[in-house]
Amino acid sequence: MSLKDRVDEVVAGLGGIRPELEGFYEDLHAHPELGHQEHRTATRVAERLGSCGFQVHDGVGGTGVVGVLANGDGPTVLLRADMDALPVREETGLPYASKAVGKDASGREVPVSHACGHDMHVTCLLGAARLLAAARDAWRGTLVALFQPAEEPGDGADGMLADGLTDLVPRPDVAFAQHVLPYPAGRVGTRAGSFLSAADNIRVTVHGRGAHGSAPQAAIDPVVMASMIVVRLQTIVSRELAATRPAVLTVGSVQAGTSGNVIPESAELLLNVRTYDEETRRAVLAAVRRIVTAECAASGADREPEVEEGTRFPPTVNDAAATREVAAAFAEVFGEHAGTAELQSASEDFSRIPDAFGVPYTYWALGCVDPDAYEAARRGGTVARDIPVNHSSRFAPVLQPTLDTGVRALVTATLSRLAARDGA
């Protein structure tokens, strides 16, 4: 039996559970939860895994859930979905749009929505897990379904590992994950090697000397220092890196002062750096420190600036052999709707899990935009303007065919590794 025949056999049950999966997705979308707060989501995930025969471990790393389904001798495959939402006010106009509010890590009340599609990831993995559990005569081996909290803050995978994940579940032979991206729904895209960038978050504090706004000669103005630093930092990528070494440097926040007629004592900048290899990362971070220090010295600052490195996301570098196998499986099952994904400057913490087990992984793109809308924007050259991207208040996957495609992609990748039943 061909792989496509095996996938079709397992996915034959999708029609029967599709309405339930769609309802689950809409409910999850309407009830998002921030990282480390995914209690409702985790409870519902654990219930559904248990109902279809998985051995369930909940509370892993706080709110993480892992299901293990052993089905005879054979390889072990780990499938991962992230569960958390973002502090973003949803503006999609969907009938099931989120109106939720929550409190972030600092205790501030913020709007909450699934502006990155993690609700789709959860629903697809639950659908795939249920179909594979219902068709256990079609495969042999062990399936690990892992639902990870707190991907957005970047410490969810570490939390699960610190809580003993590698001792809790069988060591997988390979790990798979997928992410919705703003490409036509119905398509899947793989990429061997570098796929997602590493990310470093940096806090810079520059110290000046405060004074009355009418007497700048009595001050060392940290606002001017911060402004010069922002401009100069943009030359790192444009003037210090070769065009063949991609990187992104963004200053996402500048905070200083409380009044227009008071020159403050200090200013704070929050930076985000994206790179794809360690050499480039070190070069960019060193350049940031050099520029910040030099601009403060040029302004005559009395105190040295503070450059603090914060949360870091690892790069996602897909294993060549595993990706080649999944790409071939996708080509067989999806035909012309399978292709090569573009290099992404987004970041993930998924790779920490297979790296901790010491196993290969591959991570692929799942299209989620209405195909007609995408094609119209492409023809008009307005994709960047008209197609909302992840983390936008207007971002939400079109429910179908995204859901069906995501379920089928997970089943396809899984069956490409799990042994077929005897005689199949």
C-alpha positions in Angstrom: 0.0 0.0 0.0 1.4 3.4 -1.0 1.9 6.2 1.6 -1.0 8.1 0.0 -3.3 5.1 0.4 -2.3 4.8 4.0 -3.0 8.5 4.6 -6.3 8.3 2.8 -7.3 5.4 5.0 -6.5 7.2 8.2 -8.0 10.5 7.1 -11.2 8.9 5.8 -12.6 9.5 9.3 -12.0 13.3 9.1 -15.5 14.0 7.6 -17.1 12.5 10.7 -15.2 14.7 13.2 -14.8 17.8 11.1 -17.8 19.7 12.6 -16.5 18.9 16.1 -13.0 20.1 15.2 -14.3 23.3 13.7 -16.4 24.0 16.8 -13.4 23.3 19.0 -11.3 25.7 17.0 -13.9 28.5 17.1 -14.3 28.1 20.8 -10.5 28.1 21.4 -10.2 31.1 19.2 -12.8 32.9 21.3 -11.1 32.0 24.5 -7.4 32.6 24.1 -4.9 32.5 27.0 -1.5 34.1 27.4 1.7 32.1 28.0 1.8 30.1 31.3 -1.9 30.8 31.7 -3.3 28.1 29.2 -5.3 26.3 31.9 -8.6 26.1 30.1 -6.9 25.1 26.8 -4.8 22.5 28.6 -7.8 20.9 30.3 -9.7 20.6 27.1 -6.7 19.1 25.3 -6.0 16.6 28.1 -9.7 15.5 28.1 -9.7 14.9 24.4 -6.4 13.0 24.3 -7.5 10.8 27.2 -10.8 10.0 25.4 -9.1 8.5 22.4 -6.7 6.3 24.4 -3.6 8.3 25.0 -1.7 8.1 28.2 -1.9 11.7 29.3 0.6 13.7 31.3 -0.6 17.2 32.2 0.9 20.1 34.1 4.2 19.5 32.4 6.2 22.7 32.8 3.1 24.4 34.3 0.4 24.0 31.7 2.0 21.6 29.1 0.2 18.5 28.0 1.7 15.3 26.5 -0.1 12.3 25.2 1.6 9.0 24.5 -0.1 6.3 22.3 1.9 3.1 22.1 0.8 0.8 19.2 3.3 -2.1 18.9 6.9 -2.2 17.9 8.1 0.5 15.6 9.5 4.1 15.5 8.4 6.9 17.8 7.2 10.2 16.4 6.7 13.4 18.4 4.2 16.0 17.1 4.2 19.4 18.7 1.7 22.2 18.8 2.0 25.5 20.8 -1.0 26.7 22.8 -0.5 30.3 23.9 -2.0 33.6 22.6 -0.8 37.2 22.4 -1.6 40.5 24.1 -3.2 41.8 20.9 -6.8 43.2 20.5 -8.5 41.2 17.7 -9.9 43.2 14.8 -10.8 40.5 12.4 -14.6 40.9 12.5 -15.1 37.2 12.8 -18.3 36.0 14.6 -16.0 34.0 17.0 -13.5 36.8 17.4 -11.8 37.1 20.8 -13.1 39.7 23.3 -10.9 38.3 26.0 -8.7 40.3 28.4 -6.0 39.1 30.7 -3.1 40.1 32.8 0.4 39.9 31.4 3.5 38.9 33.3 3.8 42.4 34.8 0.2 42.4 36.0 -1.1 44.8 33.4 -4.6 44.2 32.0 -4.2 43.5 28.2 -6.5 42.3 25.4 -5.8 38.7 24.4 -6.2 37.0 21.0 -4.8 34.1 19.0 -3.1 36.5 16.6 -0.5 33.9 15.7 -2.6 30.9 14.9 -1.7 28.6 17.8 -5.4 27.7 18.2 -5.2 26.2 14.7 -2.0 24.3 15.6 -3.8 22.8 18.7 -6.9 21.8 16.7 -4.9 20.2 13.9 -2.8 18.1 16.3 -5.9 17.0 18.2 -7.5 16.0 14.9 -4.5 14.1 13.7 -4.1 12.4 17.1 -7.8 11.3 17.1 -7.6 10.0 13.5 -4.4 8.0 14.1 -5.8 6.6 17.4 -9.0 5.5 15.6 -6.9 3.8 12.8 -4.4 1.8 14.9 -4.5 -1.1 12.5 -2.9 1.2 9.9 0.4 1.7 11.6 2.8 0.4 14.3 5.0 2.4 16.6 4.5 5.1 19.2 2.9 8.6 18.8 3.8 11.4 21.2 1.4 14.4 21.0 3.0 17.4 22.8 1.1 20.6 23.5 3.5 23.3 24.6 2.8 26.4 26.6 4.4 29.8 26.4 6.0 29.7 23.0 5.6 33.5 22.6 7.7 34.4 25.7 10.2 31.8 24.6 10.5 29.7 27.7 7.7 27.2 27.3 9.9 24.4 25.8 12.6 25.0 28.5 9.9 24.8 31.2 8.7 21.4 30.0 12.3 20.1 29.7 13.1 21.3 33.2 10.0 19.4 34.5 11.5 16.1 33.2 10.0 15.8 29.7 12.9 13.7 28.4 12.3 11.1 31.2 8.5 11.3 31.0 8.0 10.1 27.4 9.8 7.7 25.1 12.7 9.1 23.1 11.4 10.0 19.7 13.1 9.0 16.5 12.0 12.3 14.9 10.0 15.4 15.9 7.6 17.4 13.7 5.9 20.7 14.0 4.0 23.1 11.7 3.0 26.8 11.7 0.4 28.7 9.9 1.9 31.4 7.7 0.3 34.0 5.4 0.3 31.9 2.2 -2.6 30.4 0.4 -4.6 27.9 2.4 -4.3 24.3 1.2 -0.6 24.6 0.6 2.3 23.1 2.7 5.9 24.1 2.4 9.1 22.5 3.6 12.7 23.8 3.8 15.8 21.9 4.6 18.5 23.7 6.7 17.9 27.2 8.1 14.2 28.0 8.2 13.5 30.3 11.2 16.0 32.8 12.7 17.4 33.0 16.1 16.2 36.0 18.1 17.8 38.1 20.8 16.0 40.6 22.9 18.2 43.4 24.3 17.5 46.2 26.8 19.6 49.3 26.5 19.6 52.1 29.1 21.5 55.3 28.5 22.2 57.8 31.3 22.4 61.5 30.8 21.9 64.5 33.1 18.4 66.0 33.5 17.6 69.7 33.3 14.8 72.1 32.5 13.7 71.9 28.9 14.6 75.6 28.4 18.2 74.9 29.4 19.6 72.1 27.3 23.1 73.4 27.8 22.9 72.3 31.5 21.9 68.8 30.5 23.3 65.7 28.8 20.2 64.8 26.9 19.5 61.0 26.9 16.7 61.5 24.3 19.2 62.8 21.8 21.5 60.0 22.7 18.8 57.4 22.2 17.7 59.0 18.9 21.3 58.9 17.5 21.6 55.3 18.6 18.4 54.3 16.9 19.6 55.8 13.6 23.1 54.4 13.9 21.9 50.9 14.7 20.3 50.7 11.3 23.7 50.8 9.7 24.7 47.5 11.2 22.8 45.4 8.7 23.1 47.8 5.8 26.8 48.6 6.2 28.5 46.0 8.3 27.0 42.7 7.0 27.4 41.3 3.5 24.2 41.0 1.5 24.6 37.2 1.7 24.4 37.3 5.6 20.7 38.1 6.4 19.8 39.7 9.7 17.1 42.0 11.1 17.6 44.6 13.8 14.5 46.3 15.2 14.1 49.0 17.9 10.6 48.3 19.1 10.4 50.6 22.1 12.0 53.9 23.2 11.0 55.3 26.6 12.2 58.5 28.2 10.8 61.3 30.3 7.4 62.3 31.4 7.0 65.9 30.3 7.8 68.0 27.3 9.6 70.7 29.3 11.8 68.3 31.3 15.0 66.7 30.0 15.1 63.3 31.7 18.0 61.5 33.4 17.8 58.4 31.2 16.3 56.7 28.3 15.5 53.0 27.6 15.5 51.2 24.3 14.2 47.7 23.6 15.9 45.9 20.7 15.2 42.7 18.8 17.9 41.0 16.7 17.3 38.2 14.2 20.1 36.1 12.7 20.6 32.7 11.2 24.1 31.7 12.3 26.2 32.2 15.4 29.0 34.1 13.6 26.5 36.8 12.4 24.8 36.9 15.8 28.0 37.6 17.6 29.0 40.3 15.1 25.6 42.1 15.4 25.5 42.0 19.2 29.1 43.3 19.4 28.2 46.1 17.0 25.2 47.0 19.1 27.4 47.4 22.2 30.1 49.3 20.3 27.6 51.8 18.8 25.7 52.3 22.1 29.0 52.9 24.0 30.4 55.3 21.3 27.2 57.4 21.1 27.1 57.9 24.8 30.8 58.8 24.9 30.2 61.3 22.0 27.5 62.9 24.0 29.7 63.2 27.1 27.7 60.9 29.2 29.0 60.6 32.8 27.8 57.0 33.2 28.4 54.0 31.1 25.3 52.6 29.3 23.7 49.3 30.3 23.3 46.7 27.6 21.4 43.7 28.9 20.7 40.6 26.8 17.4 39.0 27.6 15.3 36.2 26.2 16.9 34.3 23.3 15.2 32.1 20.8 17.3 29.4 19.1 17.4 29.1 15.3 15.2 26.5 13.6 17.5 24.4 11.4 15.6 21.6 9.8 17.4 18.2 9.5 18.2 17.6 5.8 17.3 13.9 5.7 14.1 14.3 7.8 13.0 17.2 5.7 13.7 15.4 2.5 11.5 12.5 3.6 8.7 14.8 4.6 8.9 16.8 1.4 8.6 13.6 -0.6 5.6 12.5 1.4 3.9 15.8 1.0 4.6 15.7 -2.8 2.9 12.3 -3.0 -0.1 13.3 -0.9 -0.6 17.0 -1.8 0.8 17.1 -5.3 1.1 20.6 -6.7 0.0 22.1 -3.3 3.3 21.0 -1.7 6.4 23.2 -2.3 9.4 24.9 -0.8 8.9 27.4 2.0 10.8 30.7 2.1 13.4 31.5 4.7 11.6 33.2 7.6 12.8 35.9 10.0 10.3 34.7 12.7 11.6 32.7 15.6 10.5 29.6 17.7 11.6 27.6 20.7 10.4 24.3 19.3 13.9 23.1 18.4 14.9 23.0 22.1 12.7 19.9 22.5 14.3 17.6 19.8 17.7 19.1 20.6 17.3 17.9 24.2 16.4 14.4 23.0 19.2 14.6 20.5 17.0 13.7 17.6 16.4 15.2 14.1 13.4 17.4 13.4 11.6 19.3 10.6 9.2 22.2 10.9 7.0 23.2 7.9 4.8 26.0 6.8 1.0 25.7 6.6 -0.8 28.2 4.4 -3.8 29.9 6.0 -5.0 32.7 3.7 -8.0 32.6 1.5 -6.5 31.5 -1.8 -8.6 33.9 -3.9 -7.8 36.8 -1.7 -4.1 35.9 -1.8 -4.1 35.6 -5.6 -5.9 39.0 -6.0 -3.3 40.6 -3.8 -0.4 38.9 -5.6 -1.7 40.1 -9.0 -2.1 43.6 -7.7 1.3 43.6 -6.0 -0.4 44.4 -2.7 0.4 41.2 -0.7 2.4 43.2 2.0 -0.5 45.7 2.3 -3.6 43.5 2.0 -2.6 40.1 3.6 -2.4 40.3 7.4 0.6 38.6 8.9 1.1 36.7 12.2 0.8 39.0 15.2 -1.4 41.5 13.4 -4.7 42.4 15.0 -6.3 41.3 11.7 -4.6 37.9 11.4 -6.7 34.8 11.6 -6.5 31.7 9.5 -9.3 30.9 7.1 -10.9 27.9 8.8 -11.1 25.7 5.7 -9.1 24.4 4.0 -6.5 25.3 6.6 -7.8 22.9 9.2 -8.2 19.9 6.9 -4.7 20.5 5.3 -3.0 20.8 8.7 -4.6 17.6 10.0 -3.6 15.8 6.8 -0.1 17.2 6.9 0.5 15.9 10.4 -0.9 12.5 9.5 1.2 12.3 6.4 4.5 13.2 8.2 3.7 10.7 10.9 2.9 7.8 8.6 6.0 8.5 6.6 7.9 7.4 9.7 5.7 5.0 11.5 5.8 1.4 10.3 2.9 0.2 8.2 0.8 -2.7 9.5 1.9 -6.2 8.5 1.1 -6.9 4.9 0.2 -3.3 4.1 
